[in-house]
Structure formats: structure tokens, C-alpha cells
Amino acid sequence: SGFNSIGHMDTMSRGRHQIGHYKEGEEFIQNIFHVLSQIFTGKEKSNLALCWLQYEISKVIQCLQAKKKKKLKAQGRKSKKLAKNFLKAPDNRNNLSLWKLYAYLEWLLGNTDDARKVFDTALCTAGTGGLKSAQLCSLSLLYAQLEVELLESIEGAVRSRAVHILTKLAENGPYVPYSGQVLPVNVLKVRKTYEHALQDYFSKTPVSDQDQVNDTDQLVNLVGCYALFQYLTVGIDAAVLIYTQASEKLEASGSQKCENTGENFGILNFPTALEAVTLLHTNLLRFHMKISVYPLNPLREALTEALKRYPSNQSLWRSYIHIQRKSHSASKARRFFDSVTRSTNSLEPWLFAIQAEQMRKKLTEKVQRADVGEIHCTIPETGLTNRIVALFEHAVQSENGTHCPLLWRMYLNFMV
């Protein structure tokens, strides 16, 4: 999805300024997209349009994070123009994935009403695939997730627009824009529909490899929609239960496949499905903790389990660092980082371990310099500095670390 921020230099601050996309690099990327769009046709051209739009969205997100209002306005205009041009092409008019990205772009730019219109238009024209259509599920899930993020509390969530979206998806009829609360009897019917749809998915055996790839996406979207529906109509525990059951089924499916010595059994792409379900699970817990009182432990446990399994998942590491910042004891996190770096070759655990310590260093310096302006503290914090240097030393000695330009740049940057 565009560029991951840990992969290039804009994650480093130079004085007060963030380093952004370089002009030459930006021109190079745009040229590649233009040249390829003239060569590709049909499905490939649509896929290229998706990549291009994802890249534009990544730049919009960067402007939002850096709080650059002027740049955001200009970037927004450019990205919207591009998205509209894509959707005008005859091949793309019914491409729900493109409609989804365009609506998401409008939402990010703060045009909530316009984004809703785009989502509603896409859902109205999509027809009645219901839970059987992967693209429809994916579109409805994103729309519902964005609506849920606007909620200030979970009380009264049953009346929300998100419940309407998820209900219409499961009812399998033509979509009607939101007009008010969903009837309780419909909520009960839809819950049963989701339950049966999920059971059907776990009991069927896909035929070809392509079917299995589609099935994996579809299953993740289905689990996401059902869990979100349960969260809004019943509560957080009901949603967590769905994620737990789905993860157990996927694990069982994966181990059965291994026993059959690689024969196609159940879901071929199960690690990806399991990883995606785990990500939805942890994101929901994080959101719930933001809007209501909920213990930290379930989220911490879910994250540590997931990271042992997927040590190179950056989103999970970001969440882990985010929750560790709230605890005053660093020893638990340090032990965890240490155990993960020993058991894997991937570089992400090292990079995030370093980032976590640098955040801690920034925090202690901020506290020590409070109310004194820019006068440096008389007692320098050497313990953390030494620890960070040691982490860098170990990281650059690892096989992947030796060949990672970003790591060397971070090391030089820190030493300066």
C-alpha cells in the first residue's frame, strides 16, 4: 500500500523538519506509472490504477501526520483528480476496489459527507452479491470501520450508520442509504446469517489455487464484518469471541494441511488469513480502549502472541510500542524484544526495539528539561544512550542488518 514509512528516510527528523518525499524520486515514480499505464491493458491496467491510488493516499496520510495543511490541500486536489480520471475509464466504472479507495481518500481529506455519497453510490451500483462477494464485503467493512471511528462511545451504537451498512450487506438485497435505526428483528436475522455464512466458509474445500486466494480475502472480510456487527450490537466480548474462534479454526486448518504433507486442505493461504484476522482483532481492542474503560492485558497478550508468530508485521509492532509507552516499566518490553530478536532473522524487531528506546530517551529528556526552556539538563541520561548504541551494534552485526541502509543511516543519525 504505497510506501511503508519505516522503509525510507522521511521517518527521520532533521531538526524540527520531517524529511519528506524527494522531488527527483517523486518524478521518477510518476514517470513509471505514466509509462506503464500506456503499456498495460484490461485487468493489469486496473491493478496499476489501484497501486497508483494507494500511493497517492500514502502521501495524503503523510501530510496529515505532519499536519501540513497547505500541502494537504494541494495533494488532495491532485489525488482526487487522478481518482476521478480512473473512474471515468469504461473498464473501471464497476471496479469496487477503486470506488473504495476514492471514498477513503475523500474521508481522509475530511469530506465525510462526500465520502458517504461515494460509498453509497458504489454499494447501490454493486448489485446483490451480499456476503458471497469479496469486493462488496471489503467495501462495506471499510465503510463501517470508518463510521465506527466517529462514535464517541459504544452506548447507542445499535442506532449507528455502521450497523445499517453491515445489516444491508448480510440481507443480500439492493442497498438503501441510511435512514434511521435498524429494526431489532432484522438485527437478530442478520446475526444468524453471519453465523451460518462463517460456518459454511470453514466447512467447504476450495477447488483451485486461485479460489483459495480469493477465499482467504473473503474469509478475513467476513470475520471482520461479523465481529464488528457483534461489537456494535452486543459488545466487545462478543466480538473478541468471533476473532478467537476464527483464529482457532484457521490454526486447525493450517496444522491439518501440514499433516496431509502439503495437500490442499482447507485454506491454503492460512498464515496470511490468520495474520489479517489478528490485525483486525488488535485494532478493535485498541479502538475500544480509546472510547471506554477496558483493561490493557487482553491487548498486550494478543499482541505478544501475534508478534512471536509474525515478527515482521510493522502494524503489530507499532501497536505494541504504542501501548508500551503507557507503562513505566520498560523491563517487560525489553525482555520481549530480546526473545523475538533471538528467534527470528527479520530486521523489524531490531528497528522497533531501537525506536522504542529512542522514544523513552526523548521522554526522559523532556521531563528533565521541563520549564527551563532549552537549557540542557546537568545530569545527562547515559544509560539509555548506551543501551541504544548496544542495540545498534547488535542489529548491524545480524545478517540482514549489515545490508540495511536505513539501519546504518539511523545509527549515524543517532551518533551525530
FENWO-V519839 format. One record per backbone hydrogen bond with DSSP energy under -0.5 kcal/mol. NH is the residue of the N-H (numbers start at 1). CO is the residue of the C=O. E is the energy in kcal/mol with one decimal. If there is no record, write none. Layout:
BEGIN
{{NH	CO	E} {NH	CO	E}}
END
This chain:
BEGIN
{{7	4	-1.6} {8	5	-0.9} {11	8	-1.3} {12	9	-2.1} {14	17	-3.6} {15	13	-0.7} {17	14	-1.9} {19	12	-1.5} {20	18	-0.6} {26	22	-2.4} {27	23	-2.4} {28	24	-2.4} {29	25	-2.3} {30	26	-2.4} {31	27	-2.5} {32	28	-2.1} {33	29	-2.3} {34	30	-2.5} {35	31	-2.8} {36	32	-2.7} {37	33	-2.3} {38	34	-0.9} {38	35	-0.7} {39	35	-1.0} {39	36	-0.6} {40	36	-3.0} {44	41	-1.0} {45	41	-0.9} {46	42	-1.9} {47	43	-2.4} {48	44	-2.3} {49	45	-2.2} {50	46	-2.0} {51	47	-2.2} {52	48	-2.8} {53	49	-2.4} {54	50	-2.4} {55	51	-2.3} {56	52	-2.1} {57	53	-2.5} {58	54	-2.1} {59	55	-1.3} {60	56	-1.8} {61	57	-2.7} {62	58	-1.7} {63	59	-2.1} {64	60	-2.2} {65	61	-2.6} {66	62	-2.4} {67	63	-0.6} {67	64	-0.7} {68	63	-2.1} {69	67	-1.0} {72	68	-2.2} {73	69	-2.1} {74	70	-1.9} {75	71	-2.9} {76	72	-2.9} {77	73	-2.2} {78	74	-2.1} {79	75	-2.7} {80	76	-2.5} {81	77	-2.1} {82	78	-2.1} {83	79	-2.4} {84	80	-2.6} {85	81	-2.2} {86	82	-2.2} {87	83	-2.2} {88	84	-1.4} {89	85	-0.8} {89	86	-0.9} {92	89	-1.3} {93	89	-0.7} {93	90	-0.7} {95	92	-2.0} {96	94	-1.1} {98	95	-0.5} {99	95	-1.9} {100	96	-2.6} {101	97	-1.9} {102	98	-2.4} {103	99	-2.6} {104	100	-2.3} {105	101	-2.3} {106	102	-2.2} {107	103	-2.2} {108	104	-2.6} {109	105	-1.9} {110	107	-1.6} {111	106	-2.3} {112	110	-1.5} {115	111	-2.6} {116	112	-2.4} {117	113	-2.0} {118	114	-2.2} {119	115	-2.8} {120	116	-3.1} {121	117	-2.7} {122	118	-2.7} {123	119	-2.7} {124	120	-2.6} {125	121	-2.4} {126	122	-1.1} {127	124	-0.6} {132	129	-1.6} {133	130	-1.2} {134	132	-0.6} {137	133	-2.2} {138	134	-2.4} {139	135	-2.4} {140	136	-2.5} {141	137	-2.6} {142	138	-2.1} {143	139	-2.3} {144	140	-2.8} {145	141	-2.7} {146	142	-2.6} {147	143	-2.1} {148	144	-2.5} {149	145	-1.9} {150	146	-0.5} {150	147	-1.1} {151	148	-1.7} {157	154	-1.8} {159	156	-1.3} {160	157	-1.9} {164	160	-1.2} {165	161	-2.2} {166	162	-2.4} {167	163	-2.2} {168	164	-2.6} {169	165	-1.9} {170	166	-1.6} {171	167	-2.1} {172	168	-0.9} {172	169	-0.6} {173	168	-0.6} {182	158	-0.6} {186	183	-0.7} {187	183	-1.8} {188	184	-1.9} {189	185	-2.0} {190	186	-2.8} {191	187	-2.1} {192	188	-1.7} {193	189	-2.1} {194	190	-2.7} {195	191	-2.3} {196	192	-2.7} {197	193	-2.5} {198	194	-2.4} {199	195	-2.1} {200	196	-2.6} {201	197	-1.9} {202	198	-1.9} {203	199	-1.4} {204	200	-1.1} {206	204	-0.6} {212	208	-1.6} {213	209	-1.9} {214	210	-2.3} {215	211	-2.9} {216	212	-2.1} {217	213	-1.7} {218	214	-2.6} {219	215	-2.9} {220	216	-2.2} {221	217	-2.4} {222	218	-2.5} {223	219	-2.8} {224	220	-2.5} {225	221	-2.7} {226	222	-2.6} {227	223	-2.7} {228	224	-2.2} {229	225	-2.3} {230	226	-2.5} {231	227	-2.4} {232	228	-2.1} {233	229	-2.1} {234	230	-3.1} {235	230	-2.0} {239	235	-1.4} {240	236	-2.6} {241	237	-2.0} {242	238	-1.4} {243	239	-1.9} {244	240	-2.7} {245	241	-2.7} {246	242	-2.7} {247	243	-2.5} {248	244	-2.4} {249	245	-2.4} {250	246	-2.4} {251	247	-2.5} {252	248	-2.6} {253	249	-2.6} {254	250	-2.3} {255	251	-2.6} {256	252	-2.3} {257	253	-1.7} {258	254	-1.7} {259	255	-2.3} {260	256	-1.9} {261	258	-1.6} {262	257	-1.4} {263	260	-1.1} {265	263	-0.8} {268	266	-0.7} {270	267	-1.0} {272	269	-0.8} {273	269	-1.8} {274	270	-3.0} {275	271	-2.6} {276	272	-2.5} {277	273	-2.5} {278	274	-2.3} {279	275	-2.1} {280	276	-2.1} {281	277	-2.4} {282	278	-2.7} {283	279	-2.3} {284	280	-2.1} {285	281	-2.1} {286	282	-2.4} {287	283	-2.3} {288	284	-2.8} {289	285	-2.2} {290	286	-1.2} {291	287	-1.5} {292	288	-1.6} {300	296	-2.3} {301	297	-3.0} {302	298	-2.3} {303	299	-2.5} {304	300	-2.6} {305	301	-2.4} {306	302	-2.1} {307	303	-2.8} {308	304	-1.7} {309	305	-1.2} {310	306	-3.0} {313	310	-1.8} {314	312	-0.8} {317	313	-1.8} {318	314	-2.6} {319	315	-2.1} {320	316	-2.3} {321	317	-2.8} {322	318	-2.2} {323	319	-2.2} {324	320	-2.1} {325	321	-1.7} {326	323	-0.8} {327	324	-1.0} {330	328	-0.6} {334	330	-2.5} {335	331	-2.5} {336	332	-2.1} {337	333	-2.9} {338	334	-2.4} {339	335	-2.3} {340	336	-2.4} {341	337	-2.7} {342	338	-1.5} {343	339	-1.2} {344	340	-0.8} {350	347	-0.6} {351	347	-2.2} {352	348	-2.9} {353	349	-2.1} {354	350	-2.5} {355	351	-2.1} {356	352	-2.6} {357	353	-1.9} {358	354	-2.4} {359	355	-2.2} {360	356	-2.0} {361	357	-2.4} {362	358	-2.4} {363	359	-2.4} {364	360	-2.4} {365	361	-2.4} {366	362	-2.3} {367	363	-2.3} {368	364	-2.5} {369	365	-1.7} {370	367	-1.1} {372	369	-1.8} {375	372	-1.1} {380	378	-0.8} {382	380	-1.4} {385	381	-0.8} {386	382	-2.8} {387	383	-2.0} {388	384	-2.6} {389	385	-2.5} {390	386	-2.4} {391	387	-2.3} {392	388	-2.6} {393	389	-2.7} {394	390	-2.5} {395	391	-2.7} {396	392	-2.8} {397	393	-0.9} {398	394	-0.8} {398	395	-0.8} {402	398	-2.1} {403	399	-0.6} {403	400	-0.7} {404	401	-1.7} {405	403	-0.8} {408	404	-1.7} {409	405	-2.6} {410	406	-2.7} {411	407	-2.2} {412	408	-2.7} {413	409	-2.9} {414	410	-2.4} {415	411	-2.5} {416	412	-2.3}}
END
